[in-house]
Amino acid sequence: MPELITPQGNYSVSAILFDKDGTLVQFLSLWGSWSECFLGEFTRQLEQRGLKFPVQILASLLGTVHNAEGKITDYDRNGPLAMGTMGDLYAILSWQAYLLGLSWAESLELVDACRQEADAMLERSRPALPLPGLLRFLDDCTAQGLALAVVTADDTAAAENHLRWLGIREYFSAVIGTDQVERGKPFADMALLACERLELHPSGVAVIGDTNGDMRMARAAGARVAVGITGVSGTEADGGIAGTAGTLAACNLLPDADSLVQSFAELSLGRNAP
């Protein structure tokens, strides 16, 4: 059986379930662009109706970090954009429009118009970039005969598009979006459905993701191992403080992970001795 080799130990696995955003796709390249367009259009749509949304709290809606020019430079790994479903994001903005005085029906229509504009922008620009080392790791997985699937809080159709933009759709036997299950992350539903599609038991499956929602989903499903990708080194995660403090910061980001890595460069595959 193939063996997933991590800095914290080796795990015999028959399949790997990948989160998409922040795990396969660089998060800000895709969702930073989408969110800037979505929030900008939200502000414009309100202004057209004679309403003004407080700019100082705009970033708090989805859990984004903005620079002085309004460009999104970072995001909260525990926030709605990172962990929520698309329905969650639409509901957040619809509620804000309602609080400003629109009817609920008008709020839903406004947010849907914003969503269409942001989706069209993505389709035109296709700003999807793979995480460093991803393609090598996927090739290694294929060479070892591992079954692969994607489990994402995104809708399935959108996820399929993003994987095609990256040129990696063919690696995955199943793509499970949150629209296919009753409950999204951190619940087990998507992981269990992926295992069902792969015809494998969860106890032999690894989950790789970048939020604690991914880690908790893996634990709830009874996965063999949950691997968290921090995207930064221990010192970077702690704002430049070296040593143990940086490691603790990474652990606090993904407290339910069995293994933490900065990137796919720290993961490799082998085979158990016969």
N, C-alpha and C positions, 0 to 999 in steps of 0.2 A: 504493500500500500504506500502511496506517496506520503512524504513527511514534510510538513511545513516547519521550517527552521526559523525561530525568532530569537532575539537576544535573551529572552527570559526562559526559553525551553523549546523543545521539539514536540510536534503534535502530529500523530497519524491522522490524515484526513482523506476523505473521498471526494470532497467538493469544497468550493469557496463561494460564499455569498458576499457580493460587494455592494456597499452603498454607492450611490453615483456621485452626488455633488460634494466636492471636498475630498473624495476618495479616488474616483476615476477622473473626474473633471475638476480643474482648478476652480475653486468656488467663486472667487471674485471676478475671474475672466468672464464667467457666464452670468452669475446672479448679481454681481455688482452692476453690470451693464443693464440688466433687466430691471433691477430695483431703482436705479437712477431714472430710467425712463418711466417706470410705473409711478413713482412718487412725484416726479415732475409733472406728469400728465394729470395726476390727482390734484395737484395744486392749481394747474391751469383750468381744469374742469370746474373747480370750485370758484375760481375768480370769474369765470364766464357767467356764473350764477350770482355774482355779487357777494361771494363769501371768501373769507381769507383764513387759511389754516396757519397756526403759529409755527413759523419756521424752526424755532428753537426746540420744538418737540417732535419734529418730523422724523429724526433718526430713531427715536424711541419706539416708533410704531412697529418696525420690523426687526429691530436689533442691529442697526447698521451704524458704522462710524464714518463721519463725513469730515473732509478738510474745509478750510475757509472758503473754497470755491464751490463747495457742495458736492464734490466728487466722493464717492464711497471708497474708503481706503481699508476698511476692516469690518468685521462683523462679530457678533456675539455667538459663540458656539452653542450656547444654551438658549438662544433667542428664537423667535418665530420663523425668521427667514431660514435659519439653519435646521431647525427641528420640526417646524410646522408643515402642514399640508397646504396645497394651493388654496383650498377652501378656507383654511385658517387665515391666510393672508388677506383674502378677499373680504372675509367677515370683519377683520380688524379695521380695514379702511372704510367699509360700509358703515360700521358703527360710528366712526368719527364723522362721516358725512351726516349721519342721522343726528348726532349731537349738535351739529352746526345748524340744524333746522330743516334739512330735507326729509321727505317722507322715506320710509324704509324702501319702498319700490323705487323711488328716485335714486336713493343711495346705491342700490344694487345695480341700476342701469349705469350710473356714473362709473362705478368701479369696473364694471364689465367693459366699458369703453376704454378705460385705462389699461385693462388687461389686454385687450385687442391691440392697442398701440404698442405696448411693450413686447408682446409676442411677435408682432410684425417686424419690429426692430431687430429682434433676435434672428428671425428668419433671414433678414437681409444681411446682417453682419456675421452671424454664426461665430460668436466669440468664444468657442470652446477649445480649451487647451488641456492636454493630458497632464497628470501629475508626473514629475520626474521619475524615471525608472519604471513607469507603468507598462509600457509596451514590452520591455524585456521580461518583466514578471509574467505577463499574460502569455507570452511565447513559452516560457518555462512551464507554466501550468499546463498548457496544451501538450507540450512534450512529455509531461509526466502522466497524461491521461486524466487529469482532474476535470470534473464537471464544474462549470461556472454559471452563476446566475447573478442578476442585479436585483436588489430590493431597495426601492427608492420612495421617498415621500412625494416625489413628483408624480404627475399623471403618466400612465403607461405610454400613451402616444407621444408626448413630449420627450419622455426618456428615450424612446426608440430613436427619435430624431437626433437627439444630442449624441447618442452612441454612434449613429451613422456619420454625423459631422466629424467625429473623431476618427472614423474608420475602424472602429473596434466592435461593431455589432455582432460580427460573425463568431466572436469568441464565446458568446453567451447562449446557453441552451434555453434560458428563460429570462424574461424581464418582467418583474412584478412591481407595478405601481400601486400607490395607495388607493386608487380607484377600483382595484380588484378585490379589496378586502373590507371587512366591516370596521376594523380598527387598525390604524397605522402604528408607527413606532411611538412609544417603546414597547408596545404589545407584540406578541409572538406571531400574529397572523401572517404577515408577509413572509417571514422566514419559514414557517410551516408550509405555506402554499408553495414556496420555491422548492422545498424538499420534496413535496408531493409531486411536483412537475418533474423533478430530477429522479424520482423514484428512489430516494435515499432517506435514511433515518437521520434526524437532526444531530444525534450524538456523534456522527462521523463528519460533521460539517464545521468549517471555520467561517466566521463572519469578520469582515474587514470594513471599518467605518471610521468616521472622524468626529462623531458626536456621541455623547453618553446615551442618547436614545438608541443608537445602533448597538451599543454594548448591552443595554438593558433588554433589547429585543432578543439578542443572542442568548442571554441568560434565561429569559422567559421561555425560549424555544428549546432549551436544553442542548445548545450547540457545544461542540467539542472545545472551541476556543474563540474568544472575542479579542481581536487585534485592533487597537486604536492607533490611527495615524494622527500625530500631533501637528505635522506640517512645519514645526519649528524645533530647534534644539532645546535642550533643557534650559540653557542660559537665556535664549530668546524668549521662551515661554514665561520667564520670570523678569522680563524687562532688562535683561543683561546681568542679572545677579548669578554668579557662577556657582557650580557645585550642587550640593544637596537641595538648596532652596529652589533651583531651577527644576530639578527632577520632581520635587514636590508640587510645583506649579503645574507641570504636565499631568501628574497623577490626579490632581484636583480637577483638572479639565475633563478627564475621562476616568472617574473613580471606579467604574465597574469593568474596566478592561482587564483581561488576563495578561496581555502583553502590550507594550507601548513602543512605537517606532516613530522616527521622524519622517521616514519616507520608505518607498519600496526597496531602496538600496539596502535596507537592513533586513530584508526578508529574502529567503532562498528556499529551494526545494531539493529534496533528496528522496531516497527510497529506503524503507526498512530493510535490514539484512534478512535474507531468507532463513 
